[in-house]
Amino acid sequence: MAFDLPALKYDYNALEPHIDARTMEIHHSKHHAGYTAKLNAALAGTDHENSSIDEILKNVDNLGAGIRNNGGGFYNHSLFWSIMSANGGGLPTGLLADAIDTDLGGFEAFKAAFSNAAATQFGSGWAWLCVKDGKLSVCSSANQDNPMMPGVGCGGIPILGLDVWEHAYYLNYQNRRPDYIEAFFNVINWDEVNIRYNAAK
Ligand code: MN
């Protein structure tokens, strides 16, 4: 039972001008496809060949670097595409909006904390909004690690993630990672993040 590269629910140019079509095409059809193929190759013949991706991430300490890096890459990008939309941006919705007020001190405080986590992650990695024990938290992690992996970031279940590898922004933003982070807030699909919040809580 191999993992499939998930199709995007929008065109490669749908997130312009915030994320350009060429970056999206290479990121999805080359990078994410590569993680998916390498994950399948690394799992072939192992006890985890039929495991869910959640199970794989939770047990990743015992599974070797190939499964860790490509399993994280498969999961992280699948989440990333789903929490962006051409009609995104604006403010969080539903119970998530209330929880951001209660747990994180409001939207502006959340945005500052998340942007800081993304900007200060040294080298390649991700910034996250997670649900752990029913509460929201913000963190970052290196490489393709994910907070569902033991001991990574804030722990818990990520409901929003931002890829800060250079491959995610360099064509359009070069070294201006903070501009890319600011632009990301214009494409966040808050309805999807709210759905993931309710499922994780
Ligand atoms: Mn990436």
py3Dmol code that shows the C-alpha trace and the ligand (Angstrom):
import py3Dmol

protein = """\
ATOM      1  CA  MET A   1       0.000   0.000   0.000  1.00  0.00           C
ATOM      2  CA  ALA A   2       2.136   2.855  -1.256  1.00  0.00           C
ATOM      3  CA  PHE A   3       1.499   6.521  -0.508  1.00  0.00           C
ATOM      4  CA  ASP A   4       0.274   8.673  -3.394  1.00  0.00           C
ATOM      5  CA  LEU A   5       1.292  12.263  -4.070  1.00  0.00           C
ATOM      6  CA  PRO A   6      -1.892  14.212  -3.211  1.00  0.00           C
ATOM      7  CA  ALA A   7      -3.271  16.387  -6.003  1.00  0.00           C
ATOM      8  CA  LEU A   8      -3.577  20.099  -5.300  1.00  0.00           C
ATOM      9  CA  LYS A   9      -7.126  21.423  -5.009  1.00  0.00           C
ATOM     10  CA  TYR A  10      -6.086  24.538  -6.971  1.00  0.00           C
ATOM     11  CA  ASP A  11      -3.891  25.417  -9.947  1.00  0.00           C
ATOM     12  CA  TYR A  12      -0.184  26.098  -9.584  1.00  0.00           C
ATOM     13  CA  ASN A  13      -0.822  29.813 -10.266  1.00  0.00           C
ATOM     14  CA  ALA A  14      -3.744  30.113  -7.817  1.00  0.00           C
ATOM     15  CA  LEU A  15      -1.690  31.586  -4.971  1.00  0.00           C
ATOM     16  CA  GLU A  16      -0.028  34.332  -7.018  1.00  0.00           C
ATOM     17  CA  PRO A  17       1.293  36.912  -6.374  1.00  0.00           C
ATOM     18  CA  HIS A  18       2.019  35.568  -2.878  1.00  0.00           C
ATOM     19  CA  ILE A  19       3.476  32.237  -4.000  1.00  0.00           C
ATOM     20  CA  ASP A  20       4.432  32.048  -7.675  1.00  0.00           C
ATOM     21  CA  ALA A  21       3.353  29.297 -10.073  1.00  0.00           C
ATOM     22  CA  ARG A  22       6.869  28.080 -10.908  1.00  0.00           C
ATOM     23  CA  THR A  23       7.722  27.621  -7.231  1.00  0.00           C
ATOM     24  CA  MET A  24       4.450  25.755  -6.656  1.00  0.00           C
ATOM     25  CA  GLU A  25       5.010  23.491  -9.661  1.00  0.00           C
ATOM     26  CA  ILE A  26       8.569  22.534  -8.705  1.00  0.00           C
ATOM     27  CA  HIS A  27       7.683  22.241  -5.025  1.00  0.00           C
ATOM     28  CA  HIS A  28       4.750  19.888  -5.633  1.00  0.00           C
ATOM     29  CA  SER A  29       5.771  17.931  -8.737  1.00  0.00           C
ATOM     30  CA  LYS A  30       9.472  17.561  -7.883  1.00  0.00           C
ATOM     31  CA  HIS A  31      10.094  18.007  -4.140  1.00  0.00           C
ATOM     32  CA  HIS A  32       6.885  16.517  -2.727  1.00  0.00           C
ATOM     33  CA  ALA A  33       6.840  13.819  -5.397  1.00  0.00           C
ATOM     34  CA  GLY A  34      10.416  12.981  -4.452  1.00  0.00           C
ATOM     35  CA  TYR A  35       9.638  12.643  -0.736  1.00  0.00           C
ATOM     36  CA  THR A  36       6.660  10.428  -1.603  1.00  0.00           C
ATOM     37  CA  ALA A  37       8.646   8.097  -3.880  1.00  0.00           C
ATOM     38  CA  LYS A  38      11.556   7.878  -1.436  1.00  0.00           C
ATOM     39  CA  LEU A  39       9.206   7.180   1.480  1.00  0.00           C
ATOM     40  CA  ASN A  40       7.613   4.307  -0.446  1.00  0.00           C
ATOM     41  CA  ALA A  41      11.033   2.933  -1.338  1.00  0.00           C
ATOM     42  CA  ALA A  42      12.239   3.178   2.274  1.00  0.00           C
ATOM     43  CA  LEU A  43       9.106   1.438   3.614  1.00  0.00           C
ATOM     44  CA  ALA A  44       9.128  -1.415   1.101  1.00  0.00           C
ATOM     45  CA  GLY A  45       9.642  -4.729   2.860  1.00  0.00           C
ATOM     46  CA  THR A  46       9.519  -3.242   6.390  1.00  0.00           C
ATOM     47  CA  ASP A  47       6.936  -3.860   9.155  1.00  0.00           C
ATOM     48  CA  HIS A  48       5.528  -0.383   8.497  1.00  0.00           C
ATOM     49  CA  GLU A  49       4.704  -0.914   4.826  1.00  0.00           C
ATOM     50  CA  ASN A  50       0.970  -0.807   5.650  1.00  0.00           C
ATOM     51  CA  SER A  51       1.067   1.714   8.506  1.00  0.00           C
ATOM     52  CA  SER A  52      -0.679   5.081   8.404  1.00  0.00           C
ATOM     53  CA  ILE A  53       1.553   8.120   8.052  1.00  0.00           C
ATOM     54  CA  ASP A  54       0.542   9.175  11.596  1.00  0.00           C
ATOM     55  CA  GLU A  55       1.752   5.830  12.980  1.00  0.00           C
ATOM     56  CA  ILE A  56       4.999   6.145  11.054  1.00  0.00           C
ATOM     57  CA  LEU A  57       5.702   9.632  12.415  1.00  0.00           C
ATOM     58  CA  LYS A  58       4.923   8.591  16.018  1.00  0.00           C
ATOM     59  CA  ASN A  59       7.338   5.637  15.768  1.00  0.00           C
ATOM     60  CA  VAL A  60       9.959   7.338  13.649  1.00  0.00           C
ATOM     61  CA  ASP A  61      12.767   7.103  16.218  1.00  0.00           C
ATOM     62  CA  ASN A  62      13.082   3.397  15.441  1.00  0.00           C
ATOM     63  CA  LEU A  63      12.796   3.607  11.662  1.00  0.00           C
ATOM     64  CA  GLY A  64      15.950   5.252  10.321  1.00  0.00           C
ATOM     65  CA  ALA A  65      16.778   8.513   8.582  1.00  0.00           C
ATOM     66  CA  GLY A  66      15.211   7.626   5.217  1.00  0.00           C
ATOM     67  CA  ILE A  67      11.756   7.080   6.691  1.00  0.00           C
ATOM     68  CA  ARG A  68      12.105  10.033   9.080  1.00  0.00           C
ATOM     69  CA  ASN A  69      13.086  12.564   6.416  1.00  0.00           C
ATOM     70  CA  ASN A  70      10.788  11.364   3.646  1.00  0.00           C
ATOM     71  CA  GLY A  71       7.871  10.482   5.933  1.00  0.00           C
ATOM     72  CA  GLY A  72       8.060  13.967   7.401  1.00  0.00           C
ATOM     73  CA  GLY A  73       8.386  15.449   3.921  1.00  0.00           C
ATOM     74  CA  PHE A  74       5.337  13.527   2.708  1.00  0.00           C
ATOM     75  CA  TYR A  75       3.165  14.536   5.673  1.00  0.00           C
ATOM     76  CA  ASN A  76       4.348  18.139   5.994  1.00  0.00           C
ATOM     77  CA  HIS A  77       3.743  19.051   2.358  1.00  0.00           C
ATOM     78  CA  SER A  78       0.354  17.287   2.289  1.00  0.00           C
ATOM     79  CA  LEU A  79      -0.677  19.496   5.220  1.00  0.00           C
ATOM     80  CA  PHE A  80       0.883  22.613   3.677  1.00  0.00           C
ATOM     81  CA  TRP A  81      -1.060  22.420   0.389  1.00  0.00           C
ATOM     82  CA  SER A  82      -4.331  21.825   2.219  1.00  0.00           C
ATOM     83  CA  ILE A  83      -4.118  24.863   4.488  1.00  0.00           C
ATOM     84  CA  MET A  84      -3.645  27.327   1.607  1.00  0.00           C
ATOM     85  CA  SER A  85      -6.256  28.658  -0.819  1.00  0.00           C
ATOM     86  CA  ALA A  86      -6.667  31.265  -3.537  1.00  0.00           C
ATOM     87  CA  ASN A  87      -9.463  32.708  -1.377  1.00  0.00           C
ATOM     88  CA  GLY A  88      -7.399  32.569   1.794  1.00  0.00           C
ATOM     89  CA  GLY A  89      -6.113  35.137   4.209  1.00  0.00           C
ATOM     90  CA  GLY A  90      -8.096  37.294   6.592  1.00  0.00           C
ATOM     91  CA  LEU A  91      -8.848  36.118  10.091  1.00  0.00           C
ATOM     92  CA  PRO A  92      -9.331  32.687  11.670  1.00  0.00           C
ATOM     93  CA  THR A  93     -12.869  31.351  11.890  1.00  0.00           C
ATOM     94  CA  GLY A  94     -15.078  29.417  14.287  1.00  0.00           C
ATOM     95  CA  LEU A  95     -13.856  27.826  17.506  1.00  0.00           C
ATOM     96  CA  LEU A  96     -10.272  28.238  16.315  1.00  0.00           C
ATOM     97  CA  ALA A  97     -10.622  32.017  16.467  1.00  0.00           C
ATOM     98  CA  ASP A  98     -11.804  31.769  20.091  1.00  0.00           C
ATOM     99  CA  ALA A  99      -8.935  29.417  20.976  1.00  0.00           C
ATOM    100  CA  ILE A 100      -6.347  31.759  19.452  1.00  0.00           C
ATOM    101  CA  ASP A 101      -7.715  34.497  21.725  1.00  0.00           C
ATOM    102  CA  THR A 102      -7.747  32.273  24.808  1.00  0.00           C
ATOM    103  CA  ASP A 103      -4.536  30.282  24.345  1.00  0.00           C
ATOM    104  CA  LEU A 104      -2.294  32.659  22.390  1.00  0.00           C
ATOM    105  CA  GLY A 105      -3.444  36.152  23.366  1.00  0.00           C
ATOM    106  CA  GLY A 106      -5.264  37.034  20.153  1.00  0.00           C
ATOM    107  CA  PHE A 107      -4.590  36.986  16.433  1.00  0.00           C
ATOM    108  CA  GLU A 108      -1.878  39.657  16.359  1.00  0.00           C
ATOM    109  CA  ALA A 109       0.072  37.926  19.147  1.00  0.00           C
ATOM    110  CA  PHE A 110      -0.304  34.602  17.347  1.00  0.00           C
ATOM    111  CA  LYS A 111       0.846  36.113  14.040  1.00  0.00           C
ATOM    112  CA  ALA A 112       3.908  37.649  15.702  1.00  0.00           C
ATOM    113  CA  ALA A 113       4.835  34.392  17.454  1.00  0.00           C
ATOM    114  CA  PHE A 114       4.320  32.261  14.349  1.00  0.00           C
ATOM    115  CA  SER A 115       6.216  34.705  12.115  1.00  0.00           C
ATOM    116  CA  ASN A 116       9.076  34.817  14.612  1.00  0.00           C
ATOM    117  CA  ALA A 117       9.236  31.004  14.760  1.00  0.00           C
ATOM    118  CA  ALA A 118       9.373  30.883  10.953  1.00  0.00           C
ATOM    119  CA  ALA A 119      11.966  33.656  10.643  1.00  0.00           C
ATOM    120  CA  THR A 120      14.307  32.358  13.343  1.00  0.00           C
ATOM    121  CA  GLN A 121      14.324  28.672  12.335  1.00  0.00           C
ATOM    122  CA  PHE A 122      17.988  28.410  11.331  1.00  0.00           C
ATOM    123  CA  GLY A 123      18.432  26.741   7.956  1.00  0.00           C
ATOM    124  CA  SER A 124      15.723  24.437   6.633  1.00  0.00           C
ATOM    125  CA  GLY A 125      12.581  23.630   8.580  1.00  0.00           C
ATOM    126  CA  TRP A 126       8.994  24.473   9.381  1.00  0.00           C
ATOM    127  CA  ALA A 127       6.931  26.736  11.644  1.00  0.00           C
ATOM    128  CA  TRP A 128       3.876  25.158  13.283  1.00  0.00           C
ATOM    129  CA  LEU A 129       0.603  25.855  15.037  1.00  0.00           C
ATOM    130  CA  CYS A 130      -0.192  22.748  17.082  1.00  0.00           C
ATOM    131  CA  VAL A 131      -2.898  21.362  19.342  1.00  0.00           C
ATOM    132  CA  LYS A 132      -1.551  19.570  22.396  1.00  0.00           C
ATOM    133  CA  ASP A 133      -3.752  18.507  25.319  1.00  0.00           C
ATOM    134  CA  GLY A 134      -6.523  20.680  23.893  1.00  0.00           C
ATOM    135  CA  LYS A 135      -4.392  23.856  23.818  1.00  0.00           C
ATOM    136  CA  LEU A 136      -2.782  25.732  20.943  1.00  0.00           C
ATOM    137  CA  SER A 137       0.967  26.334  20.775  1.00  0.00           C
ATOM    138  CA  VAL A 138       3.492  27.694  18.257  1.00  0.00           C
ATOM    139  CA  CYS A 139       6.928  26.253  17.519  1.00  0.00           C
ATOM    140  CA  SER A 140       9.381  25.396  14.760  1.00  0.00           C
ATOM    141  CA  SER A 141      11.387  22.319  13.823  1.00  0.00           C
ATOM    142  CA  ALA A 142      14.368  21.503  11.612  1.00  0.00           C
ATOM    143  CA  ASN A 143      14.540  19.673   8.281  1.00  0.00           C
ATOM    144  CA  GLN A 144      11.358  17.600   7.657  1.00  0.00           C
ATOM    145  CA  ASP A 145      10.737  16.913  11.329  1.00  0.00           C
ATOM    146  CA  ASN A 146       7.170  17.244  12.571  1.00  0.00           C
ATOM    147  CA  PRO A 147       5.717  17.789  16.075  1.00  0.00           C
ATOM    148  CA  MET A 148       4.072  14.351  15.937  1.00  0.00           C
ATOM    149  CA  MET A 149       7.566  12.838  16.043  1.00  0.00           C
ATOM    150  CA  PRO A 150       8.762  12.151  19.618  1.00  0.00           C
ATOM    151  CA  GLY A 151      10.492  15.134  21.196  1.00  0.00           C
ATOM    152  CA  VAL A 152      10.046  17.475  18.220  1.00  0.00           C
ATOM    153  CA  GLY A 153       8.885  21.084  18.605  1.00  0.00           C
ATOM    154  CA  CYS A 154       5.824  21.742  20.766  1.00  0.00           C
ATOM    155  CA  GLY A 155       4.506  18.197  20.375  1.00  0.00           C
ATOM    156  CA  GLY A 156       0.890  17.481  19.589  1.00  0.00           C
ATOM    157  CA  ILE A 157      -0.880  17.633  16.257  1.00  0.00           C
ATOM    158  CA  PRO A 158       0.043  20.338  13.731  1.00  0.00           C
ATOM    159  CA  ILE A 159      -2.952  22.140  12.206  1.00  0.00           C
ATOM    160  CA  LEU A 160      -1.002  24.861  10.332  1.00  0.00           C
ATOM    161  CA  GLY A 161       2.522  24.636   8.943  1.00  0.00           C
ATOM    162  CA  LEU A 162       4.790  26.926   6.944  1.00  0.00           C
ATOM    163  CA  ASP A 163       7.661  25.511   4.915  1.00  0.00           C
ATOM    164  CA  VAL A 164      10.730  27.744   5.344  1.00  0.00           C
ATOM    165  CA  TRP A 165      13.131  25.646   3.264  1.00  0.00           C
ATOM    166  CA  GLU A 166      14.681  27.914   0.610  1.00  0.00           C
ATOM    167  CA  HIS A 167      13.036  25.772  -2.097  1.00  0.00           C
ATOM    168  CA  ALA A 168       9.690  27.132  -0.840  1.00  0.00           C
ATOM    169  CA  TYR A 169      10.461  30.784  -1.597  1.00  0.00           C
ATOM    170  CA  TYR A 170      13.861  31.432  -3.181  1.00  0.00           C
ATOM    171  CA  LEU A 171      12.738  31.864  -6.822  1.00  0.00           C
ATOM    172  CA  ASN A 172      10.471  34.773  -5.907  1.00  0.00           C
ATOM    173  CA  TYR A 173      11.840  36.099  -2.617  1.00  0.00           C
ATOM    174  CA  GLN A 174      15.551  35.119  -2.724  1.00  0.00           C
ATOM    175  CA  ASN A 175      16.905  35.796   0.792  1.00  0.00           C
ATOM    176  CA  ARG A 176      13.817  37.762   1.928  1.00  0.00           C
ATOM    177  CA  ARG A 177      12.258  35.055   4.096  1.00  0.00           C
ATOM    178  CA  PRO A 178      10.300  37.611   6.191  1.00  0.00           C
ATOM    179  CA  ASP A 179       8.502  38.856   3.042  1.00  0.00           C
ATOM    180  CA  TYR A 180       7.501  35.279   2.193  1.00  0.00           C
ATOM    181  CA  ILE A 181       6.219  34.754   5.737  1.00  0.00           C
ATOM    182  CA  GLU A 182       4.132  37.927   5.535  1.00  0.00           C
ATOM    183  CA  ALA A 183       2.757  36.871   2.134  1.00  0.00           C
ATOM    184  CA  PHE A 184       1.783  33.439   3.481  1.00  0.00           C
ATOM    185  CA  PHE A 185      -0.811  35.093   5.722  1.00  0.00           C
ATOM    186  CA  ASN A 186      -2.659  36.189   2.545  1.00  0.00           C
ATOM    187  CA  VAL A 187      -3.241  32.583   1.426  1.00  0.00           C
ATOM    188  CA  ILE A 188      -4.006  30.726   4.687  1.00  0.00           C
ATOM    189  CA  ASN A 189      -7.213  28.700   4.357  1.00  0.00           C
ATOM    190  CA  TRP A 190      -8.595  29.355   7.853  1.00  0.00           C
ATOM    191  CA  ASP A 191     -11.699  27.239   7.266  1.00  0.00           C
ATOM    192  CA  GLU A 192      -9.463  24.204   6.719  1.00  0.00           C
ATOM    193  CA  VAL A 193      -7.315  25.069   9.754  1.00  0.00           C
ATOM    194  CA  ASN A 194     -10.503  25.360  11.835  1.00  0.00           C
ATOM    195  CA  ILE A 195     -11.617  21.903  10.646  1.00  0.00           C
ATOM    196  CA  ARG A 196      -8.233  20.475  11.617  1.00  0.00           C
ATOM    197  CA  TYR A 197      -8.408  22.263  14.990  1.00  0.00           C
ATOM    198  CA  ASN A 198     -11.758  20.677  15.812  1.00  0.00           C
ATOM    199  CA  ALA A 199     -10.542  17.235  14.728  1.00  0.00           C
ATOM    200  CA  ALA A 200      -7.321  17.526  16.767  1.00  0.00           C
ATOM    201  CA  LYS A 201      -8.947  18.902  19.907  1.00  0.00           C
TER     202      LYS A 201
END
"""
ligand_1 = """\
1
MN
Mn 9.158 21.988 0.859
"""
view = py3Dmol.view(width=600, height=400)
view.addModel(protein, "pdb")
view.setStyle({"model": 0}, {"cartoon": {"style": "trace"}})
view.addModel(ligand_1, "xyz")
view.setStyle({"model": 1}, {"stick": {}})
view.zoomTo()
view.show()
